[in-house]
Amino acid sequence: MITAIIPAYNEEKTIGSVVLGTLEHVSKVIVVDDGSSDKTSQIARLAGAEVLVHPVNKGKGAALKTGFKAVEDAKIIVTLDSDGQHDSGLIPKLIQPIQDDEADLVNGSRYLHGKDDDTPSYRRVGQNVLDAATNFSGDLKITDSQSGFRAFAGHTIPVFGFHSSGYTIESEMLIDAANAGLRIKEVEIEAIYGEDGHHKSNPVKHGVGVLLRIIRDMEYNRPLYYFGAPGAVMVLIGMVLSIIFFSEYITDRSPSLLPTAMAALLTIFGSFIAFTGLILHSISRMIKREMNNM
């Protein structure tokens, strides 16, 4: 049984055609109406989808969480956006690696073989930054971390925590999958951008918000880098300043030991942060090892 989950928010213009096209390739379509004020729900039902409704807008992450809770019996889950940017005709291509037991999660990538000329240049710059941050946080090699066109094997459902309610969910799910040791594969897709663009929010604000959330999550996913790198830099700066200030003090060019003491404290504080990162890194590896053995 192949089930598609389509998060939707005020997409009455496109949701009907998206549902109809998707139903040609899956057994069931679930549309999660995330607090729409238009006729998204009614049109989705008329097109043949099962509709789950949020009374208020909660964000894409919350919509996907609702959808995944409703598909626990599915063998394969496909997710795609409701604005018509994804070609539902590519669903067979997307799910093939799972059917062939080559992957647990398949990510549809617009940039697998290079630049997508249809993507606005300013958006692609932001995409590169988010791809790099996601790959670093999850130790991945993904070319399109913000793609909403994906396929999941049914057994992967418990892996995802759905902590993010917004668009950060795209990166979060990839990182969750990597941490669980799932096999991730990418296949090439194309995207069609409408007049309204993919996101109805300011793209710069959206990108910065996603990036900040990814960096914050590094505290849990890559603690050695999150704490260790800043700690090591502080130790290095503190040691250099300590040598400079102390040399000035013993040559009578500085009448006070206070700058030297402050530099020494910086070194100690930096060492503490770096040591914290090392401990958390060890604990994180132990937890992941136990999870992979379960």
C-alpha positions in Angstrom: 0.0 0.0 0.0 1.4 3.3 -1.1 0.0 6.4 0.6 0.7 10.0 -0.3 0.7 12.8 2.3 0.1 16.3 1.0 0.4 19.3 3.5 -1.8 22.1 2.2 -2.5 25.7 3.2 -4.7 27.9 1.1 -4.1 25.9 -2.1 -7.6 25.8 -3.6 -6.2 26.6 -7.1 -3.9 23.6 -7.3 -4.9 21.0 -4.8 -7.5 19.3 -7.0 -5.1 18.6 -9.9 -2.3 17.6 -7.5 -4.6 15.0 -5.8 -5.9 13.7 -9.1 -2.4 13.3 -10.5 -1.1 11.6 -7.4 -4.0 9.1 -7.2 -2.8 7.7 -10.6 0.3 6.3 -8.8 -0.7 5.6 -5.2 -3.4 3.7 -3.3 -4.4 6.6 -1.1 -3.9 10.3 -0.7 -4.1 12.1 2.6 -4.3 15.9 2.4 -3.6 17.7 5.7 -5.4 21.0 5.5 -3.3 23.2 7.8 -5.9 25.8 8.8 -6.8 27.0 5.3 -9.3 29.8 5.0 -10.3 28.9 1.4 -11.8 25.8 -0.2 -8.7 23.6 0.0 -10.5 20.9 2.0 -13.6 20.7 -0.1 -11.8 20.5 -3.4 -9.4 17.9 -2.0 -12.3 15.7 -0.9 -14.0 16.1 -4.3 -10.8 15.0 -6.0 -10.7 11.8 -4.0 -8.4 12.6 -1.0 -8.9 11.8 2.6 -8.7 15.2 4.4 -7.4 15.8 7.9 -7.9 19.4 9.1 -6.0 21.6 11.5 -8.4 24.2 13.0 -5.5 26.8 12.8 -2.3 27.0 10.8 0.4 25.2 12.6 3.1 24.9 9.9 4.4 22.2 7.5 6.1 20.2 10.1 3.0 19.9 12.2 1.0 18.9 9.1 3.5 16.2 8.2 3.3 14.9 11.8 -0.5 14.6 11.5 -0.2 12.8 8.2 2.5 10.3 9.3 0.4 9.4 12.4 -2.5 8.5 10.0 -0.4 6.2 7.8 1.0 3.6 10.2 -0.1 0.7 8.0 1.5 2.0 4.7 4.3 0.1 3.1 5.6 3.2 1.3 4.8 6.9 2.1 5.2 9.7 -0.5 5.3 13.3 0.5 4.8 16.2 -2.0 3.8 19.8 -1.9 0.3 21.0 -2.7 1.2 24.0 -4.9 1.8 21.9 -8.0 5.5 22.3 -8.2 6.1 18.5 -8.1 5.4 16.3 -11.0 3.3 13.4 -9.6 4.3 11.4 -12.7 7.7 10.9 -11.1 6.3 9.0 -8.1 7.2 5.6 -9.6 10.8 6.8 -10.1 10.8 8.1 -6.5 9.6 4.9 -4.9 11.6 2.4 -7.1 14.7 2.4 -4.8 12.5 1.4 -1.9 10.8 -1.3 -3.9 14.2 -2.6 -4.9 15.3 -2.6 -1.3 18.1 -0.1 -2.1 17.0 2.7 0.2 14.8 3.5 3.2 14.3 7.1 2.3 14.5 8.6 -1.2 15.0 12.4 -1.6 13.8 14.0 -4.8 16.6 16.4 -5.8 16.4 19.4 -8.2 20.2 19.7 -8.2 21.5 16.1 -8.3 23.3 16.7 -11.6 24.1 20.4 -11.1 22.2 23.7 -11.3 18.5 24.0 -11.9 18.0 26.9 -14.3 14.4 27.4 -13.1 15.5 28.1 -9.5 15.9 31.9 -8.8 19.6 32.7 -8.2 18.9 34.3 -4.8 17.0 31.2 -3.7 19.8 28.8 -4.9 22.4 30.7 -2.8 20.2 30.2 0.3 19.7 26.5 -0.7 23.4 26.0 -0.8 23.8 27.4 2.7 21.0 25.2 4.1 22.3 22.1 2.2 25.8 22.7 3.8 24.4 23.1 7.3 22.1 20.1 7.0 24.9 17.9 5.6 27.3 19.0 8.3 24.7 18.5 11.1 23.7 15.0 9.9 27.0 13.9 8.3 25.2 13.7 5.0 25.8 14.3 1.3 22.5 15.6 0.1 22.2 18.0 -2.9 18.6 19.3 -2.1 18.0 19.3 1.6 14.8 21.4 1.3 13.0 19.2 -1.1 9.4 18.3 -0.1 9.1 15.5 -2.7 10.3 12.3 -0.9 9.5 8.6 -0.4 9.8 6.7 2.8 9.6 3.0 3.6 6.8 2.3 6.1 9.2 1.0 8.8 10.9 4.4 9.0 7.9 6.1 10.6 9.1 5.7 14.3 12.4 7.3 13.4 11.1 10.8 12.9 10.5 13.1 15.9 8.7 16.0 14.2 10.1 18.5 16.7 9.9 21.3 14.1 6.5 22.7 13.2 7.7 24.8 10.3 9.7 24.3 7.1 12.8 23.2 9.1 11.1 19.8 9.0 12.8 19.0 5.7 16.3 19.2 7.2 15.2 17.6 10.5 13.8 14.5 8.8 17.0 14.0 6.9 19.1 14.3 10.0 16.8 12.0 12.0 17.2 9.4 9.2 21.0 9.7 9.1 21.2 9.4 12.9 19.1 6.2 12.7 21.4 4.7 10.1 18.7 4.7 7.4 19.8 4.2 3.8 19.2 7.5 2.0 19.2 7.9 -1.8 18.5 10.8 -4.1 16.8 10.7 -7.5 16.6 13.6 -9.9 13.3 15.5 -10.1 12.1 18.8 -11.7 10.2 21.6 -10.1 7.7 24.0 -11.5 7.6 27.3 -9.8 4.3 29.3 -9.9 3.8 33.0 -9.7 3.6 32.9 -5.9 6.8 31.0 -5.5 7.3 27.9 -3.3 7.0 29.7 0.0 4.4 32.4 0.7 6.7 33.9 3.4 9.7 36.1 2.8 12.3 33.7 1.4 15.2 35.5 3.3 13.3 35.3 6.6 12.4 31.7 5.9 16.0 30.7 5.0 17.5 32.4 8.1 14.9 30.8 10.3 15.7 27.3 9.0 19.4 27.9 9.3 19.2 29.0 12.9 17.1 26.0 13.8 19.6 23.7 12.1 22.5 25.3 14.0 20.6 25.0 17.2 20.0 21.3 16.6 23.7 20.8 16.1 23.9 21.0 19.9 22.4 17.5 19.9 23.6 16.1 16.6 27.2 17.3 16.5 28.1 18.4 20.0 31.8 18.0 19.5 31.7 20.7 16.8 29.0 22.8 18.5 30.9 23.1 21.8 34.3 21.9 20.9 35.1 24.3 18.0 34.2 27.5 19.9 35.9 26.2 23.1 39.1 25.5 21.2 39.1 28.9 19.6 38.6 30.5 23.1 41.5 28.5 24.5 43.8 29.5 21.7 42.8 33.2 22.0 43.2 33.1 25.8 46.6 31.5 25.6 47.9 34.0 23.1 46.5 36.9 25.1 47.9 35.5 28.3 51.4 35.4 26.8 51.2 38.9 25.4 49.8 40.4 28.6 52.2 38.6 30.9 55.2 39.6 28.8 54.1 43.2 29.0 53.7 42.9 32.8 57.1 41.5 33.5 58.7 44.2 31.3 56.9 46.8 33.3 54.9 48.0 30.3 51.6 47.1 32.1 51.1 48.0 35.7 48.4 45.4 36.3 48.0 41.6 36.2 44.2 42.0 35.5 44.4 41.5 31.6 46.5 38.4 32.2 44.0 37.1 34.7 41.2 37.7 32.3 43.0 36.0 29.5 43.6 33.0 31.8 39.9 32.8 32.7 39.1 32.8 29.0 41.4 29.9 28.5 39.8 28.0 31.4 36.3 28.7 30.2 37.2 27.6 26.7 38.7 24.4 28.0 35.5 23.7 30.0 33.3 24.2 26.9 35.6 22.0 24.7 35.6 19.3 27.4 31.8 19.5 27.6 31.6 19.0 23.8 33.9 15.9 24.1 31.7 14.3 26.8 28.5 15.0 24.9 30.0 13.6 21.7 30.9 10.4 23.5 27.4 10.1 25.0 25.8 10.8 21.6 27.9 8.0 20.0 26.8 5.6 22.7 23.2 6.4 22.3 23.3 6.1 18.5 25.2 2.8 18.8 22.5 1.5 21.1 19.7 2.7 18.8 21.3 1.0 15.8 21.5 -2.3 17.8 17.9 -2.3 18.8 
